[in-house]
Amino acid sequence: MRLSFAAGLVSFLVMSNGISSVAAAEGNAPIRLMTLEPAHFHASLIQKEMQPDVATSVDVFAQPGPDLDAHLKRVAGFNTRNDHPTHWQTELHTNAEPLATVLAERPGNVVVVSGKNAGKIEKLRAIVNAKLNVLADKPWIIEPAEFAKLEQTLDAADAGKVIAYDAMTQRFEVSCQLPRELVNDTAVFGELDTGSVERPAVEMESVHYFLKEVAGAPLLRPAWVFDIQQQGEALADVGTHLVDLVQWTLFPEQALDCHKDIRLVNASRWPTVLTQSQFERVTGEKEFPASIRSSIRDGKLECFANNSVTYQLRGAFVKLRVKWGFEPPAGSKDSELAIFRGTKSRVEVRQGKAENFVPEVYVIPASPSVKTEVGEALRAKVAALQRNYPGVDLRESGEGFQIVIPGKLRVGHEAHFALLTRRFLDYVRDPKSLPAWEKSNMLAKYFITTEGVKLARQTSAVPK
């Protein structure tokens, strides 16, 4: 079934934004998007803003159902908002084989993939083998057995001269960019302290909660999110961001070799336990679905949504913890912590209660004797940062310093997708501009996440 989703209010807004002829707009646009089976809200965020040289019409290929309905509603919301409304026109293709239809009809040249994680790499490989560009949400793979398919997919993209890009949005977050600047300034940070298992060079912890409320009502999640065979364990899913940030921060624009530069040390996993009533609150489902009944113990769901992994990256010890709870304690929210240890100072990102759950960047001198030296180097660094981060400032905070980030630089998670999309489209326009290190470092990232989960399953130890 193929139909236009430009009826009613959406169609009216397309016309009211001055697009009198979609066909005319398409004629000058070298890039046209195709969205495949959108099952996560990230798929819609690619369209939160209009992009230059991108066709107004977007083709969506999916089976009918609530995931598709939610996606179309979000895109329509972008078209109807008061502040800078978009004017997308959706061409909807619904049938039982969306991927086959994409490959057969090919109305565009860029495919957006953001949905269920199991089997995602098979779709991505088919897309690049058809010489189509693809922007895909993480994770691309969730099991070690899929690693060879990832290599084949990236090789096929190279051979076909198309872009296959992983949506690492946190690279566009200012509280991630500033630590990268500081860690690579030897006057501020010194050299990287390689550390040990007990005191790693890098520590990161990410804490999320399944139950979130918007306007006093639970934000419902699909039941399949709680199936680790479909979603992947925490390290293989949201842990991809942490792994990516470690290597992107420590070794900027350097190619890593997953077979030579990485050594796994230890890993663990443990469940978040949900009662049936909790599961109903967060999914709207009155019963546990058959797909997760093997994880039911004494009437409760044991969802392995927590991982810890320690590994060495070019000799430096790194420890990551990724956790999911059911709901936050009173007065709490999702939070993150990152610590990078150098010989002169350590750089920290804290997003706890003291920061009102807003990520803040701190620099703590390695000892009181170097505080003056580090402070002077920081003042010089902050002055130099004004060019790319206008308005950042420095103030003393406890035993060290805080980098003061102005509100105008805090663009938010959804805005990160617009920045990511612009970067990706630049690569599509000029494939040679894609940095050579992206491919090897993507392989390194997924090697750590999948082998880390494998090691955790073998040891099954709960971390201290």
Phi, psi and omega per residue, in radians:
M1 nan 2.307 3.131
R2 -2.294 2.200 3.130
L3 -2.615 2.846 3.100
S4 -1.591 2.337 3.095
F5 -1.752 0.700 -3.081
A6 -1.909 0.412 -3.100
A7 -1.444 2.968 3.000
G8 1.025 -2.358 -3.037
L9 -1.127 -0.676 3.139
V10 -1.051 -0.775 3.130
S11 -1.108 -0.734 3.117
F12 -1.025 -0.740 -3.099
L13 -1.228 -0.590 3.065
V14 -1.016 -0.808 -3.132
M15 -1.194 -0.684 -3.071
S16 -1.226 -0.315 3.095
N17 -1.543 0.201 3.010
G18 1.548 0.192 3.106
I19 -1.630 1.567 -3.092
S20 -1.365 -0.386 -3.134
S21 -2.549 1.907 3.119
V22 -1.069 -0.699 -3.116
A23 -1.037 -0.677 3.134
A24 -1.140 -0.677 3.128
A25 -1.155 -0.650 -3.090
E26 -1.155 -0.561 -3.022
G27 -1.058 -0.504 -3.104
N28 -1.800 0.097 -3.060
A29 -1.792 1.978 -3.118
P30 -1.318 -0.217 -3.095
I31 -2.124 2.284 3.060
R32 -2.300 2.265 -3.062
L33 -1.511 2.538 2.971
M34 -2.256 2.221 3.141
T35 -1.829 2.204 -3.080
L36 -1.858 2.102 3.012
E37 0.773 1.084 -3.127
P38 -1.170 1.975 3.136
A39 -2.146 0.178 3.114
H40 -2.485 2.530 -3.052
F41 -1.130 -0.278 3.095
H42 -1.059 -0.513 3.134
A43 -1.044 -0.687 -3.127
S44 -1.273 -0.521 -3.085
L45 -1.139 -0.367 3.055
I46 -1.081 -0.431 -3.106
Q47 -1.847 0.289 -3.124
K48 -1.148 -0.473 3.084
E49 -2.229 2.614 2.981
M50 -1.252 2.595 -3.124
Q51 -2.143 2.469 3.127
P52 -1.062 2.497 3.079
D53 1.123 0.351 3.091
V54 -1.990 2.267 -3.088
A55 -1.038 2.545 3.114
T56 -1.175 -0.638 3.127
S57 -1.357 2.331 3.087
V58 -2.181 2.252 3.130
D59 -1.608 2.257 3.125
V60 -1.996 2.183 -3.113
F61 -2.009 2.043 -3.074
A62 -2.871 2.840 2.937
Q63 -1.413 2.567 3.089
P64 -1.064 2.589 3.119
G65 2.733 3.124 -3.064
P66 -1.134 -0.572 3.112
D67 -1.091 -0.790 3.119
L68 -1.128 -0.767 -3.128
D69 -1.039 -0.737 -3.128
A70 -1.139 -0.686 3.126
H71 -1.109 -0.835 -3.128
L72 -1.100 -0.629 3.119
K73 -1.145 -0.691 -3.138
R74 -1.155 -0.789 -3.134
V75 -1.117 -0.714 3.080
A76 -1.067 -0.602 3.099
G77 -1.127 -0.638 3.077
F78 -1.122 -0.658 -3.139
N79 -1.210 -0.495 -3.023
T80 -1.784 -0.012 -3.107
R81 -1.231 2.756 -3.093
N82 -1.357 -0.607 -3.055
D83 -1.636 1.947 3.128
H84 0.840 1.065 3.130
P85 -1.105 2.569 3.050
T86 -1.471 3.046 3.093
H87 -2.434 0.895 3.079
W88 -1.253 2.559 2.988
Q89 -2.148 2.136 -3.044
T90 -1.671 2.238 2.983
E91 -1.802 1.991 -2.975
L92 -1.753 2.261 3.117
H93 -2.117 1.904 -3.112
T94 -2.042 2.203 3.011
N95 -2.900 -3.065 -3.056
A96 -1.414 -0.212 -3.095
E97 -2.255 1.250 -3.071
P98 -1.060 -0.731 -3.112
L99 -1.115 -0.778 3.127
A100 -1.054 -0.610 3.131
T101 -1.220 -0.704 3.067
V102 -0.979 -0.861 -3.055
L103 -1.210 -0.516 -3.129
A104 -1.417 -0.732 -3.035
E105 -1.559 -0.705 3.046
R106 0.801 0.966 3.112
P107 -1.269 -0.282 -3.141
G108 -2.217 -3.011 3.136
N109 -2.242 0.052 3.072
V110 -2.287 2.245 3.116
V111 -1.905 2.285 3.073
V112 -1.805 2.205 -3.112
V113 -2.181 2.086 3.069
S114 -2.647 1.650 -3.076
G115 -2.801 -2.529 -3.092
K116 -1.103 2.523 -2.988
N117 -1.515 -0.618 -3.118
A118 -1.121 2.259 3.109
G119 1.333 0.087 -3.109
K120 -1.077 -0.658 -3.062
I121 -1.136 -0.526 3.095
E122 -1.113 -0.707 3.116
K123 -1.174 -0.750 -3.119
L124 -1.124 -0.678 3.127
R125 -1.133 -0.708 3.113
A126 -1.124 -0.658 -3.125
I127 -1.144 -0.842 -3.103
V128 -1.273 -0.522 3.057
N129 -1.115 -0.450 3.086
A130 -1.503 0.126 3.115
K131 1.066 0.767 3.027
L132 -1.970 2.484 3.052
N133 -1.283 2.642 -3.141
V134 -2.492 2.332 2.974
L135 -1.972 1.997 -3.019
A136 -2.176 2.417 3.095
D137 -1.234 2.704 3.072
K138 -1.289 2.797 -0.219
P139 -1.557 2.652 3.106
W140 -1.375 -0.601 3.080
I141 -2.376 2.663 3.138
I142 -2.207 -0.065 -3.124
E143 -2.304 2.537 3.128
P144 -1.001 -0.554 -3.108
A145 -1.124 -0.294 -3.126
E146 -1.564 -0.072 -3.012
F147 -1.073 -0.717 3.138
A148 -1.086 -0.612 3.112
K149 -1.178 -0.608 3.068
L150 -1.104 -0.808 3.101
E151 -1.020 -0.771 -3.134
Q152 -1.110 -0.663 -3.134
T153 -1.144 -0.791 3.138
L154 -1.189 -0.635 3.069
D155 -1.117 -0.710 3.136
A156 -1.146 -0.629 3.095
A157 -1.110 -0.747 3.098
D158 -1.071 -0.821 -3.092
A159 -1.126 -0.641 -3.113
G160 -1.524 -0.044 3.138
K161 0.993 0.757 3.043
V162 -2.117 2.866 -3.097
I163 -1.749 2.191 3.007
A164 -2.036 1.892 -2.923
Y165 -2.166 2.368 -3.123
D166 -1.628 2.298 -3.011
A167 -1.405 1.380 3.108
M168 -1.587 1.403 -3.021
T169 -1.188 -0.449 -3.053
Q170 -1.214 -0.262 3.036
R171 -1.122 -0.282 -3.120
F172 -1.770 0.117 3.115
E173 -1.581 2.204 -3.037
V174 -1.050 -0.587 3.140
S175 -1.309 -0.116 2.975
C176 -1.732 -0.594 -3.139
Q177 -1.215 -0.720 -3.105
L178 -1.123 -0.764 3.053
P179 -1.005 -0.623 3.101
R180 -1.086 -0.724 3.086
E181 -1.097 -0.744 -3.052
L182 -1.291 -0.735 -3.112
V183 -1.106 -0.520 -3.108
N184 -1.692 0.293 3.014
D185 -1.910 1.812 -3.044
T186 -1.134 -0.444 3.103
A187 -1.170 -0.547 3.131
V188 -1.572 -0.843 -2.942
F189 -1.713 -0.469 -2.986
G190 1.368 -2.595 3.061
E191 -1.698 2.719 3.117
L192 -1.131 2.221 3.049
D193 -1.418 1.972 -3.030
T194 -1.120 -0.407 3.003
G195 1.239 -2.755 -3.086
S196 -2.678 3.099 3.087
V197 -1.039 -0.743 -3.090
E198 -1.297 -0.561 -3.105
R199 -2.358 1.425 -3.021
P200 -1.198 2.762 3.046
A201 -1.138 -0.621 -3.137
V202 -2.307 2.333 3.004
E203 -2.251 2.357 3.042
M204 -2.395 2.468 3.057
E205 -2.392 2.313 3.118
S206 -2.175 2.180 -3.107
V207 -2.102 2.149 3.121
H208 -2.191 2.907 3.122
Y209 -2.321 2.429 -3.125
F210 -1.193 -0.727 -3.066
L211 -1.575 2.055 3.048
K212 -2.214 2.508 3.136
E213 -1.968 2.397 3.066
V214 -2.154 2.108 -3.100
A215 0.960 0.653 3.053
G216 1.450 -0.011 -3.133
A217 -2.053 2.493 3.132
P218 -1.078 2.427 3.023
L219 -1.483 1.906 -3.017
L220 -1.275 2.403 3.073
R221 -1.899 2.580 3.060
P222 -1.084 2.544 -3.114
A223 -1.066 -0.514 -3.088
W224 -1.169 -0.300 3.092
V225 -1.028 -0.475 -3.077
F226 -1.612 0.085 3.071
D227 -1.736 1.834 -3.065
I228 -1.161 -0.342 3.058
Q229 -1.239 -0.385 3.141
Q230 -1.757 -0.758 -3.063
Q231 -1.552 -0.535 -3.018
G232 1.583 2.742 3.081
E233 -1.306 2.960 -2.966
A234 -1.003 -0.785 -3.114
L235 -1.107 -0.674 -3.122
A236 -1.305 -0.315 -3.109
D237 -1.783 -1.667 -3.107
V238 -1.180 -0.341 3.098
G239 -1.095 -0.333 3.105
T240 -1.029 -0.617 3.133
H241 -1.130 -0.738 -3.120
L242 -1.147 -0.813 3.139
V243 -1.057 -0.756 3.131
D244 -1.078 -0.754 -3.113
L245 -1.137 -0.626 3.133
V246 -1.046 -0.938 -3.062
Q247 -1.298 -0.550 3.102
W248 -1.177 -0.569 3.141
T249 -1.410 -0.828 -3.037
L250 -1.311 -0.648 -3.024
F251 -2.269 1.133 -3.069
P252 -1.053 2.281 3.068
E253 1.024 0.506 3.064
Q254 -2.018 2.366 3.134
A255 -1.389 2.266 3.105
L256 -1.802 2.573 3.106
D257 -1.879 1.987 -3.054
C258 -1.133 -0.355 -3.120
H259 -1.607 -0.346 -3.096
K260 -1.947 -0.559 -2.985
D261 -1.682 -0.079 -3.034
I262 -2.189 2.350 3.022
R263 -2.395 2.030 3.092
L264 -1.291 2.406 -3.105
V265 -1.881 -0.985 3.095
N266 -2.719 2.864 3.137
A267 -2.784 2.782 3.125
S268 -2.653 2.918 3.136
R269 -2.569 2.629 3.069
W270 -2.725 2.695 -3.004
P271 -1.569 2.723 2.821
T272 -1.735 2.184 -3.038
V273 -1.724 2.206 3.137
L274 -2.083 2.336 2.985
T275 -1.324 2.923 3.130
Q276 -1.105 -0.648 3.137
S277 -1.179 -0.646 3.074
Q278 -1.139 -0.723 3.122
F279 -1.071 -0.708 3.124
E280 -1.147 -0.679 3.130
R281 -1.065 -0.668 -3.017
V282 -1.620 -0.296 -3.132
T283 -2.083 -0.395 -3.020
G284 1.454 -0.047 -3.130
E285 -1.499 2.286 -3.092
K286 -1.398 -0.296 3.135
E287 -2.361 2.698 3.015
F288 -1.195 2.276 3.131
P289 -1.205 2.801 -3.099
A290 -1.049 -0.536 -3.065
S291 -1.119 -0.359 -3.112
I292 -2.075 0.164 -3.084
R293 -1.149 -0.388 3.082
S294 -1.202 -0.271 3.127
S295 -1.723 0.170 3.126
I296 -1.540 2.209 3.085
R297 -2.239 2.102 3.127
D298 0.935 0.705 3.072
G299 1.399 0.104 -3.129
K300 -2.135 2.620 3.133
L301 -1.542 2.176 3.016
E302 -1.739 1.740 -3.118
C303 -1.757 1.999 -3.105
F304 -1.356 1.434 -3.051
A305 -1.952 0.378 -3.108
N306 -2.386 2.335 3.114
N307 -2.462 2.665 2.943
S308 -2.317 2.463 3.095
V309 -2.524 2.440 2.999
T310 -2.116 2.310 3.135
Y311 -2.577 2.895 3.042
Q312 -1.864 2.317 3.090
L313 -2.084 1.899 -3.014
R314 0.857 0.746 3.071
G315 1.567 -0.333 -3.119
A316 -1.475 2.312 3.140
F317 -1.373 2.336 -3.140
V318 -2.236 2.335 3.063
K319 -2.201 2.235 -3.141
L320 -2.138 2.457 3.030
R321 -2.282 2.226 3.122
V322 -2.164 2.138 -3.004
K323 -2.274 2.520 2.997
W324 -2.239 2.150 2.988
G325 -1.828 3.032 3.134
F326 -1.301 -0.954 3.099
E327 -2.530 2.634 -3.083
P328 -1.252 2.568 3.000
P329 -1.047 2.806 -3.136
A330 -0.950 2.280 3.119
G331 1.406 0.173 -3.104
S332 -2.068 2.893 3.116
K333 -2.577 -3.116 2.981
D334 -0.963 2.535 -3.115
S335 -2.562 2.802 3.078
E336 -2.460 2.658 3.067
L337 -2.423 2.358 3.063
A338 -2.401 2.378 3.122
I339 -2.319 2.193 3.045
F340 -2.058 2.153 -3.062
R341 -1.817 2.180 3.071
G342 -2.089 3.043 -3.111
T343 -1.294 -0.399 3.107
K344 -1.780 -0.554 -3.112
S345 -2.783 2.953 2.962
R346 -2.076 2.471 3.138
V347 -1.837 2.244 -3.095
E348 -2.199 2.534 2.945
V349 -2.056 2.076 -3.130
R350 -2.055 2.396 3.129
Q351 -2.407 1.003 -3.106
G352 -1.932 -2.867 -3.098
K353 -1.082 -0.675 -3.125
A354 -1.086 -0.460 3.127
E355 -1.713 0.170 -3.072
N356 1.010 0.561 3.112
F357 1.041 0.480 3.001
V358 -1.907 2.233 -3.081
P359 -1.116 2.214 3.120
E360 -2.160 2.615 -3.059
V361 -1.918 2.281 -3.123
Y362 -2.215 2.641 3.019
V363 -2.201 2.109 -3.102
I364 -2.025 2.024 3.128
P365 -0.989 2.582 -3.104
A366 -1.138 -0.458 3.099
S367 -2.735 2.772 3.114
P368 -1.010 -0.489 -3.071
S369 -1.191 -0.366 -3.121
V370 -1.882 0.130 -3.085
K371 -1.075 -0.757 -3.141
T372 -1.089 -0.800 3.136
E373 -1.063 -0.809 -3.135
V374 -1.133 -0.701 3.129
G375 -1.076 -0.735 3.117
E376 -1.136 -0.730 3.119
A377 -1.138 -0.632 3.124
L378 -1.156 -0.737 3.135
R379 -1.076 -0.700 3.090
A380 -1.156 -0.684 3.141
K381 -1.161 -0.775 3.140
V382 -1.081 -0.673 3.083
A383 -1.078 -0.722 3.141
A384 -1.219 -0.499 -3.112
L385 -1.272 -0.255 -3.071
Q386 -1.018 -0.517 -3.103
R387 -1.081 -0.781 -3.106
N388 -1.759 -0.338 -3.124
Y389 -2.291 1.179 -3.053
P390 -1.062 2.318 3.092
G391 1.705 -0.151 3.091
V392 -1.130 2.576 -3.073
D393 -2.442 3.129 -3.080
L394 -2.360 2.406 3.020
R395 -2.556 2.654 3.094
E396 -1.243 2.494 -3.114
S397 -2.592 1.853 3.137
G398 1.061 -2.184 -3.108
E399 -1.445 -0.017 -3.094
G400 -2.572 -2.352 -3.026
F401 -2.386 2.677 3.032
Q402 -2.060 2.366 3.007
I403 -1.473 2.056 -3.112
V404 -1.496 2.078 -3.076
I405 -1.793 2.076 3.131
P406 -1.201 2.651 -3.092
G407 -1.012 -0.555 -3.095
K408 -1.144 -0.330 3.117
L409 -1.590 -0.151 -3.138
R410 -1.649 1.561 -3.008
V411 -1.507 -0.347 3.085
G412 1.621 2.807 -3.028
H413 -1.031 -0.783 -3.076
E414 -1.164 -0.653 3.115
A415 -1.175 -0.453 3.096
H416 -1.040 -0.594 -3.122
F417 -1.173 -0.616 3.087
A418 -1.137 -0.728 3.111
L419 -1.146 -0.744 3.092
L420 -1.054 -0.778 -3.115
T421 -1.077 -0.733 3.107
R422 -1.054 -0.769 3.138
R423 -1.083 -0.813 3.135
F424 -1.044 -0.796 -3.114
L425 -1.148 -0.554 3.031
D426 -1.057 -0.716 3.117
Y427 -1.179 -0.657 3.109
V428 -1.093 -0.732 3.135
R429 -1.160 -0.584 -3.115
D430 -2.408 1.444 -3.061
P431 -0.965 -0.503 -3.134
K432 -1.197 -0.265 -3.128
S433 -1.410 -0.183 3.099
L434 -1.170 2.140 -3.104
P435 -1.028 2.444 -3.100
A436 -1.108 -0.520 -3.080
W437 -1.276 -0.276 -3.089
E438 -1.040 -0.721 -3.082
K439 -1.153 -0.906 -3.099
S440 -1.130 -0.612 -3.113
N441 -1.339 -0.459 3.006
M442 -1.184 -0.718 3.072
L443 -1.113 -0.719 3.111
A444 -1.074 -0.743 -3.138
K445 -1.042 -0.902 -3.076
Y446 -1.300 -0.385 2.990
F447 -1.110 -0.809 -3.133
I448 -1.131 -0.816 -3.058
T449 -1.153 -0.766 -3.071
T450 -1.372 -0.711 3.096
E451 -1.211 -0.536 3.067
G452 -1.115 -0.747 3.079
V453 -1.121 -0.726 3.119
K454 -1.049 -0.790 3.139
L455 -1.139 -0.675 3.122
A456 -1.093 -0.683 3.118
R457 -1.175 -0.561 3.139
Q458 -1.260 -0.629 -3.087
T459 -1.624 -0.639 3.096
S460 0.873 0.618 3.134
A461 -1.685 2.439 3.064
V462 -1.422 2.248 -3.072
P463 -1.190 2.757 3.074
K464 -1.330 nan nan
